[in-house]
Amino acid sequence: MERRDPEQDERLRSEIWEALYDFFMAEHERNLEAVAELGVSPGDLKALMRLAPGRGEPMRALADMWRCDASTVTWIVDRLQKQGYVERRPHPTDRRVKVVALSAEGEELRERMLRRLYRPPAVLSELSPGELAALHRVAARLAPPADQ
């Protein structure tokens, strides 16, 4: 039976996390550049990624989801609405509440963004088939639950 050294395990986890974090941050910069070519700001990107196609969200729910105050949501939604990417609609059961939904143009832009964002980084093509298979298994275990 293999003996585990808790300190060594913690160092290894820290080194792995540092490498992954640095990798993701570098890729995040690449992604921001890619969507900037579509005229999308970092704030727009976050908003468009969190709005589900075919579903409206109340402004308050967006503030909670985006972890910001209501005035920030209003500012982002105003900009996206001006560009034609979102629409404000009445809530189906509460006329005091406005919901925000992607417009057809917003859904199309979101789809183009996803194609760019999910394009694999070049470094992955340097991995062997065995390394890719192992990384795939580990990545599947690290994926957040579907309800998040």
Secondary structure per residue as TSV (DSSP state, phi and psi in degrees):
chain	resnum	aa	ss	phi	psi
A	1	M	-	360.0	134.2
A	2	E	-	-76.2	130.9
A	3	R	-	-88.3	138.0
A	4	R	-	-107.7	138.8
A	5	D	-	-102.5	109.5
A	6	P	H	-56.2	-38.4
A	7	E	H	-66.9	-41.9
A	8	Q	H	-65.4	-40.9
A	9	D	H	-60.3	-43.2
A	10	E	H	-65.6	-41.6
A	11	R	H	-61.4	-43.4
A	12	L	H	-62.9	-45.1
A	13	R	H	-59.7	-42.2
A	14	S	H	-63.4	-43.7
A	15	E	H	-64.3	-41.2
A	16	I	H	-63.3	-47.3
A	17	W	H	-63.3	-41.6
A	18	E	H	-60.4	-45.2
A	19	A	H	-63.6	-44.4
A	20	L	H	-64.5	-43.6
A	21	Y	H	-62.4	-46.0
A	22	D	H	-61.5	-40.9
A	23	F	H	-62.0	-48.1
A	24	F	H	-65.3	-37.3
A	25	M	H	-66.1	-41.0
A	26	A	H	-63.9	-41.2
A	27	E	H	-68.3	-35.0
A	28	H	H	-60.6	-42.3
A	29	E	H	-61.3	-43.2
A	30	R	H	-61.0	-41.6
A	31	N	H	-65.9	-40.4
A	32	L	H	-62.2	-40.2
A	33	E	H	-64.5	-41.4
A	34	A	H	-63.4	-42.8
A	35	V	H	-80.1	-22.9
A	36	A	H	-61.7	-32.2
A	37	E	T	-63.0	-21.8
A	38	L	T	-91.9	2.0
A	39	G	T	81.7	24.5
A	40	V	-	-107.7	127.5
A	41	S	-	-83.4	165.7
A	42	P	H	-56.0	-40.8
A	43	G	H	-66.1	-40.4
A	44	D	H	-61.7	-42.0
A	45	L	H	-57.7	-49.4
A	46	K	H	-59.7	-44.8
A	47	A	H	-65.2	-47.1
A	48	L	H	-66.3	-31.1
A	49	M	H	-73.0	-29.9
A	50	R	H	-90.2	-12.9
A	51	L	S	-87.6	120.1
A	52	A	-	-82.3	132.0
A	53	P	T	-56.4	138.5
A	54	G	T	78.4	6.5
A	55	R	-	-136.3	133.7
A	56	G	-	-94.3	148.8
A	57	E	E	-125.0	133.7
A	58	P	E	-61.8	149.4
A	59	M	H	-55.7	-41.8
A	60	R	H	-61.9	-41.6
A	61	A	H	-64.4	-36.0
A	62	L	H	-65.3	-42.0
A	63	A	H	-60.4	-41.8
A	64	D	H	-66.8	-44.7
A	65	M	H	-64.2	-41.7
A	66	W	H	-87.4	-4.8
A	67	R	T	56.1	53.9
A	68	C	S	-145.6	176.9
A	69	D	-	-87.6	166.5
A	70	A	H	-60.6	-34.3
A	71	S	H	-66.9	-33.7
A	72	T	H	-67.2	-42.1
A	73	V	H	-60.6	-45.2
A	74	T	H	-58.4	-45.3
A	75	W	H	-61.7	-46.0
A	76	I	H	-65.2	-47.0
A	77	V	H	-64.0	-40.9
A	78	D	H	-56.8	-46.2
A	79	R	H	-63.7	-46.1
A	80	L	H	-66.7	-34.9
A	81	Q	H	-67.7	-41.9
A	82	K	H	-59.0	-34.4
A	83	Q	T	-83.0	-7.5
A	84	G	T	86.6	15.0
A	85	Y	S	-92.2	-22.9
A	86	V	E	-134.3	162.5
A	87	E	E	-131.4	144.6
A	88	R	E	-94.6	132.8
A	89	R	E	-132.1	156.4
A	90	P	E	-69.6	145.3
A	91	H	-	-65.1	140.5
A	92	P	S	-63.1	-26.8
A	93	T	S	-122.6	-8.5
A	94	D	-	-135.3	101.0
A	95	R	T	-68.0	-11.0
A	96	R	T	-78.1	-16.2
A	97	V	-	-106.2	137.3
A	98	K	E	-103.0	139.0
A	99	V	E	-109.6	152.8
A	100	V	E	-111.3	132.9
A	101	A	E	-136.8	150.9
A	102	L	E	-66.1	137.6
A	103	S	-	-80.0	174.3
A	104	A	H	-58.8	-41.3
A	105	E	H	-65.7	-37.8
A	106	G	H	-66.9	-39.5
A	107	E	H	-63.9	-39.4
A	108	E	H	-67.6	-41.8
A	109	L	H	-63.3	-43.4
A	110	R	H	-58.8	-43.0
A	111	E	H	-63.0	-42.8
A	112	R	H	-63.6	-40.3
A	113	M	H	-61.8	-45.4
A	114	L	H	-60.6	-40.6
A	115	R	H	-59.9	-39.9
A	116	R	H	-72.1	-44.5
A	117	L	H	-67.2	-34.5
A	118	Y	T	-91.1	5.9
A	119	R	S	-69.0	124.2
A	120	P	-	-63.0	142.1
A	121	P	-	-65.5	149.9
A	122	A	G	-57.6	-33.2
A	123	V	G	-60.1	-26.5
A	124	L	G	-66.6	-27.3
A	125	S	G	-73.1	-9.7
A	126	E	G	-85.8	-8.8
A	127	L	S	-85.4	148.7
A	128	S	-	-74.1	163.1
A	129	P	H	-56.3	-38.0
A	130	G	H	-66.5	-40.8
A	131	E	H	-65.9	-40.3
A	132	L	H	-63.5	-41.6
A	133	A	H	-63.6	-43.1
A	134	A	H	-65.2	-43.2
A	135	L	H	-63.1	-38.7
A	136	H	H	-61.6	-45.1
A	137	R	H	-62.1	-45.1
A	138	V	H	-67.3	-43.7
A	139	A	H	-60.5	-38.2
A	140	A	H	-62.8	-35.8
A	141	R	H	-73.2	-25.7
A	142	L	H	-87.4	-12.9
A	143	A	S	-60.1	138.1
A	144	P	-	-68.0	155.9
A	145	P	-	-57.0	151.2
A	146	A	T	-60.8	-24.3
A	147	D	T	-83.2	4.3
A	148	Q	-	-96.2	360.0
